[in-house]
Amino acid sequence: MNTAKNVTVIPATLDYYSAVPKSEAKRKRVAAYARVSTDKAEQITSYEMQVRYYTNYIYSNAQWDFVKVYTDEGISAVNTKHRDGFKEMIEDAMNGKIDLIITKSVSRFARNTVDTLTTVRNLKEKGIEVYFEKENIYSLDSKGELLLTIMSSLAQEESRSISENVTWGYRKRFAEGRILIPYGNFMGYKKGEDGLPKIVPEEAKTIKLIYKLFLDGKTSCGIGKILKERGILSPMGKKNWSDTTIMSILTNEKYKGEAILQKSFVVDYLTKKKKQNEGEVPMYHVKNSHEAIIDPEVFDLVQAEIEKRKKLKGLHSGHGVFSSKIVCGQCCEFYGPRTFHSNSKYRRVVWQCKMSLKKGTKCEAPLLYKESIEKIFIDSFNKLLKNKNEIIENSKKFIKEIDDTEFLETEKARLCGESRLLYTKIQNYIDKNATETLNQHEYREHYNTLSGEYEELKQKIEKIDTKLKSKRARVISIENFLNEISSKENLINIFDEKLFTSVVDKIVVKSYTKADIVFKNGQEIPLNLEKYK
């Protein structure tokens, strides 16, 4: 005989999460989270209203104890990395100070699905509930996680859409040639009434000084020290100037009145991670976009000098006016300064081949006293002045020869034309693969071939650009030489650092008795070092 099963339900007596007897009425410690994503006035008002609302809301419930309204102001919710108020709230909750968190909506909490679910699950394990008012979702409810997943995914999609719209807006502005400058930490310009960059005269003087000091042979470190000594503050208002800041100023094309837009781009809208644009997205070069602080020719000369110093493989030094100007003819190493008897009345500065100072190496190049180098320059420059008219005429002819870039310009135009056609061909091939069924192995091979040809053309164009810039820098250098020599009516008898930097390319020390001084117009004068000992 079968007997029917008799099942009796034994009700739970303890709370599932807190293990507190259900018969005991437990007061909840309640906190709220409020956030606005901008610092605009209307948002600040909204922020204050949220804080006031949640404070009153929590106090109005007799079963709740008010903990705190945690806040973040002017911060994006795409991730929780930089939200200090949010992080403080979660930390307090995990430390047992909070039982319930109230927030306006899923999008106020976080627009990143992973962040939202991870945080809510961590809180759930501790028996801490989150209530989302707008969606009416309780995280401890059996349906809560499913609804939360859906709503946070929608919020994340909204973030993605907003990010794409913002990116599209920027690119449209770039394509129209409308430039963006972070004026807050950009020295030399402020936003004008017409929306265009306007020169700040006092700051422009600093920019010009930096360029001048660099062309005078100073390193970025040396320039920084000079600016600090003169009490000039950095773009961020600091006394110390970093090498990075100096080099950023020296290489920023905006100072010559041009702008290259979209040098970097956001890789991931969730993490906001940026990377340098290496061809992944378009760049836009806008010429004559605003008033220049630095003459374009001076800017190009500085870029050529930067490249020249890079090739020296760290050998360039800004310790003095003779740095990287004196070369050992035996081992091709530069001369560097040394001080003898530095703490006595016999103190003398000498310049010596750096190789001869290294252990285990032999170089018998002679050392040169500072006073001797100065005398060498004075005598050599005066020799030039005696034949001034002839040198000026020859230098002008030399400039015409160097400045004849017609062949290079024509070749560059031809390669640019080929590059544009090939780019169009690649794009058409990509579109064809998207609309037709192609053999993907063959497609990849052909695409790689076309892409390789395109990269090869780009490299050829870059090489021609380098040659053109080098030629232009050489012309400017010789023109500066001509300006200096033309302005001198009489022979000189005192050493002039600025004049030396402007007209001398290098001094090559060949032996104890022989050397050559080479001027920037290519003129060489042989020297008898016996005369200067």
CORRA-V399509 format. One record per residue. N is the residue number from 1. PSI is psi in whole degrees, -180 to 180 (none if undefined). OMEGA is omega in whole degrees, 0 to 359 (999 if undefined). NEAR is the number of other ideal C-beta (glycine too) atoms within 12 Angstrom. Layout:
((N/PSI/OMEGA/NEAR) (N/PSI/OMEGA/NEAR))
This chain:
((1/127/181/3) (2/132/178/4) (3/129/181/5) (4/141/179/6) (5/140/179/6) (6/108/183/6) (7/127/177/6) (8/126/179/6) (9/127/175/6) (10/106/185/6) (11/147/176/9) (12/138/180/13) (13/-12/180/12) (14/147/175/15) (15/136/186/19) (16/-38/186/15) (17/-40/186/20) (18/-14/182/21) (19/20/177/14) (20/137/178/18) (21/133/183/13) (22/-23/181/15) (23/-18/181/11) (24/120/178/12) (25/117/183/11) (26/128/176/20) (27/140/181/17) (28/135/174/28) (29/117/191/28) (30/135/175/35) (31/165/177/39) (32/157/177/38) (33/127/180/45) (34/141/181/39) (35/142/167/36) (36/152/189/30) (37/-2/177/25) (38/169/179/18) (39/13/182/16) (40/154/186/13) (41/-44/182/12) (42/-32/179/12) (43/-36/178/20) (44/-41/177/19) (45/-44/178/16) (46/-41/180/24) (47/-47/180/30) (48/-37/179/19) (49/-40/179/19) (50/-46/181/31) (51/-46/181/28) (52/-43/182/18) (53/-49/184/21) (54/-33/177/35) (55/-49/180/24) (56/-39/183/16) (57/-45/182/25) (58/-43/181/31) (59/-24/183/18) (60/-14/180/13) (61/118/185/18) (62/-20/182/12) (63/2/183/16) (64/147/171/26) (65/126/181/19) (66/128/177/25) (67/-63/184/30) (68/155/169/25) (69/110/180/33) (70/139/188/34) (71/153/169/31) (72/132/185/33) (73/131/176/25) (74/33/183/21) (75/137/178/28) (76/151/181/30) (77/13/183/38) (78/-36/168/32) (79/172/187/28) (80/9/189/32) (81/-43/187/19) (82/19/183/18) (83/93/186/32) (84/-42/180/18) (85/-43/179/31) (86/-48/182/36) (87/-37/178/22) (88/-41/180/23) (89/-46/181/36) (90/-40/179/30) (91/-44/179/22) (92/-40/180/24) (93/-45/181/34) (94/-22/178/20) (95/10/174/15) (96/21/182/15) (97/-11/185/23) (98/140/175/34) (99/-31/184/32) (100/134/176/38) (101/129/178/43) (102/133/178/41) (103/158/187/43) (104/-48/184/32) (105/171/178/29) (106/-41/182/40) (107/-26/175/32) (108/-32/182/38) (109/-54/176/45) (110/141/178/41) (111/7/179/35) (112/116/184/33) (113/-45/182/30) (114/-47/179/20) (115/-46/183/31) (116/-54/184/43) (117/-41/180/29) (118/-46/181/22) (119/-47/182/35) (120/-41/179/38) (121/-40/178/20) (122/-40/178/20) (123/-39/182/38) (124/-39/179/26) (125/-27/179/18) (126/4/180/28) (127/20/181/26) (128/129/184/36) (129/147/174/32) (130/130/179/45) (131/122/178/36) (132/108/188/33) (133/-53/187/24) (134/-44/182/18) (135/-8/183/29) (136/48/180/18) (137/128/172/31) (138/125/186/25) (139/-23/179/40) (140/-6/177/28) (141/149/182/19) (142/-30/180/13) (143/-3/187/16) (144/-46/185/28) (145/-40/179/24) (146/-48/179/16) (147/-40/181/24) (148/-41/178/39) (149/-45/180/24) (150/-49/183/21) (151/-40/180/32) (152/-32/176/37) (153/-40/177/23) (154/-41/179/22) (155/-40/179/32) (156/-40/178/30) (157/-37/177/21) (158/-42/178/23) (159/-44/180/32) (160/-44/180/22) (161/-44/178/16) (162/-45/180/21) (163/-44/180/25) (164/-38/179/16) (165/-41/178/15) (166/-45/179/20) (167/-44/179/22) (168/-41/179/15) (169/-43/178/16) (170/-46/183/24) (171/-34/177/23) (172/-42/178/17) (173/-41/179/20) (174/-46/182/27) (175/-27/178/19) (176/-2/179/15) (177/17/179/20) (178/116/188/22) (179/154/177/33) (180/129/179/28) (181/131/176/28) (182/80/189/17) (183/-27/183/21) (184/-36/180/12) (185/31/179/18) (186/111/185/29) (187/138/173/37) (188/-24/183/35) (189/155/168/34) (190/164/181/22) (191/124/180/19) (192/173/181/15) (193/-27/180/8) (194/4/180/10) (195/-9/181/16) (196/157/178/24) (197/134/178/34) (198/134/184/21) (199/135/172/27) (200/105/189/22) (201/-47/183/15) (202/-40/179/16) (203/-34/179/28) (204/-33/177/24) (205/-40/179/20) (206/-42/179/33) (207/-46/180/39) (208/-38/179/28) (209/-43/180/29) (210/-45/180/42) (211/-41/180/37) (212/-46/181/25) (213/-37/179/35) (214/-44/179/39) (215/-20/176/35) (216/0/176/29) (217/-1/182/30) (218/149/174/34) (219/171/179/31) (220/-37/178/31) (221/-44/179/24) (222/-39/179/26) (223/-43/180/35) (224/-41/180/33) (225/-41/180/22) (226/-44/180/24) (227/-40/179/32) (228/-43/179/20) (229/-33/181/14) (230/0/177/17) (231/22/180/11) (232/125/182/28) (233/151/179/20) (234/170/178/27) (235/-27/179/29) (236/7/178/17) (237/20/181/14) (238/155/180/15) (239/-38/182/16) (240/137/178/19) (241/127/178/35) (242/155/176/21) (243/-38/181/21) (244/-41/180/17) (245/-45/180/31) (246/-48/182/37) (247/-33/177/23) (248/-41/178/26) (249/-40/183/41) (250/-20/184/38) (251/3/182/28) (252/114/185/33) (253/-15/181/31) (254/-25/180/37) (255/-14/175/38) (256/16/175/33) (257/20/178/26) (258/169/179/26) (259/130/171/31) (260/117/187/24) (261/148/182/30) (262/51/175/29) (263/-24/177/26) (264/166/180/18) (265/160/180/26) (266/123/181/23) (267/-43/185/18) (268/120/183/16) (269/-19/179/26) (270/-47/183/26) (271/-16/184/20) (272/21/181/23) (273/133/180/15) (274/155/172/16) (275/158/177/17) (276/138/180/15) (277/111/179/20) (278/25/179/14) (279/0/181/16) (280/-35/179/15) (281/160/183/23) (282/150/169/19) (283/156/183/21) (284/123/181/25) (285/113/182/19) (286/115/178/26) (287/151/180/18) (288/40/183/16) (289/-24/181/28) (290/175/182/30) (291/135/183/23) (292/146/171/28) (293/-40/181/35) (294/134/177/35) (295/133/182/22) (296/-36/180/24) (297/-38/177/23) (298/-41/178/30) (299/-47/180/34) (300/-35/178/33) (301/-39/178/34) (302/-41/179/40) (303/-39/178/33) (304/-38/179/31) (305/-37/178/34) (306/-46/179/26) (307/-39/179/21) (308/-43/181/26) (309/-34/177/27) (310/-39/181/15) (311/-19/178/15) (312/-4/176/22) (313/48/175/12) (314/4/183/12) (315/-15/181/25) (316/137/179/28) (317/147/180/26) (318/25/184/30) (319/-22/182/25) (320/174/183/30) (321/-23/181/31) (322/-2/181/38) (323/131/179/30) (324/21/177/34) (325/-22/183/39) (326/123/186/45) (327/138/175/33) (328/123/181/32) (329/-11/181/29) (330/-44/183/23) (331/0/178/22) (332/15/177/21) (333/154/176/27) (334/157/173/36) (335/148/176/43) (336/161/183/32) (337/146/171/30) (338/150/180/23) (339/125/176/20) (340/141/177/18) (341/51/187/12) (342/-27/183/13) (343/22/180/8) (344/175/180/9) (345/-11/179/8) (346/14/183/10) (347/129/177/14) (348/142/178/19) (349/128/177/26) (350/157/177/28) (351/129/188/41) (352/147/177/30) (353/127/183/34) (354/-29/181/30) (355/-34/181/25) (356/-15/180/26) (357/-13/183/23) (358/139/180/14) (359/141/177/7) (360/6/179/8) (361/154/179/16) (362/124/173/13) (363/122/187/24) (364/21/178/18) (365/141/182/35) (366/156/173/29) (367/157/180/31) (368/133/176/37) (369/147/180/25) (370/-43/181/30) (371/-33/180/18) (372/-42/180/31) (373/-42/179/37) (374/-41/180/29) (375/-38/177/24) (376/-45/181/36) (377/-46/182/40) (378/-47/181/26) (379/-44/183/26) (380/-42/181/35) (381/-37/178/36) (382/-32/175/23) (383/-40/177/24) (384/-42/183/36) (385/-30/180/27) (386/-24/177/17) (387/36/189/18) (388/-51/184/26) (389/-43/180/15) (390/-42/181/17) (391/-41/179/30) (392/-44/180/26) (393/-46/180/17) (394/-38/181/23) (395/-37/178/34) (396/-39/177/22) (397/-40/180/18) (398/-39/179/26) (399/-42/180/26) (400/-40/179/16) (401/-45/181/16) (402/-38/187/26) (403/-1/178/21) (404/93/185/16) (405/19/185/23) (406/-45/182/12) (407/-45/181/14) (408/-41/180/25) (409/-42/179/20) (410/-44/180/15) (411/-39/179/21) (412/-43/179/26) (413/-40/179/18) (414/-46/180/18) (415/-37/178/26) (416/-39/177/21) (417/-45/178/16) (418/-39/181/21) (419/-43/180/26) (420/-43/179/18) (421/-43/181/18) (422/-37/178/25) (423/-43/178/23) (424/-40/179/16) (425/-42/179/22) (426/-45/180/26) (427/-42/178/18) (428/-38/181/17) (429/-39/177/26) (430/-44/179/20) (431/-38/179/13) (432/-41/179/16) (433/-29/181/20) (434/-23/185/12) (435/-15/181/10) (436/159/178/13) (437/106/181/10) (438/156/173/18) (439/114/188/12) (440/-30/176/12) (441/-46/179/10) (442/-39/179/14) (443/-47/182/21) (444/-42/180/16) (445/-47/181/15) (446/-40/178/21) (447/-44/180/24) (448/-36/178/16) (449/-49/179/18) (450/-43/181/26) (451/-40/178/23) (452/-42/178/16) (453/-39/180/22) (454/-44/179/27) (455/-37/179/20) (456/-42/177/18) (457/-41/179/28) (458/-41/180/24) (459/-39/178/16) (460/-42/179/22) (461/-41/179/27) (462/-38/179/18) (463/-41/178/18) (464/-42/177/26) (465/-41/179/25) (466/-43/179/22) (467/-43/180/23) (468/-43/179/29) (469/-39/179/29) (470/-43/179/25) (471/-43/181/29) (472/-40/179/28) (473/-39/179/31) (474/-42/179/31) (475/-47/180/30) (476/-41/180/31) (477/-44/180/36) (478/-37/178/35) (479/-39/176/30) (480/-39/176/33) (481/-47/181/37) (482/-40/179/31) (483/-41/181/20) (484/-47/184/30) (485/-32/179/37) (486/-30/183/21) (487/-11/182/19) (488/115/180/25) (489/-30/183/9) (490/162/176/12) (491/152/181/17) (492/151/177/26) (493/1/178/15) (494/137/180/15) (495/133/181/25) (496/111/183/21) (497/-46/182/23) (498/-43/179/20) (499/-43/179/30) (500/-48/182/35) (501/-37/184/33) (502/-32/189/33) (503/-21/185/39) (504/130/175/42) (505/-51/180/29) (506/163/171/32) (507/123/182/38) (508/116/181/32) (509/112/185/41) (510/-38/181/26) (511/-170/179/21) (512/-21/185/19) (513/-19/187/17) (514/143/175/22) (515/165/175/36) (516/139/170/26) (517/127/184/38) (518/123/180/27) (519/166/187/36) (520/-9/174/38) (521/5/180/37) (522/-9/181/23) (523/131/178/29) (524/137/177/21) (525/120/178/29) (526/146/183/21) (527/143/172/33) (528/104/185/20) (529/-20/178/29) (530/-32/183/13) (531/-21/188/15) (532/16/179/28) (533/none/999/17))
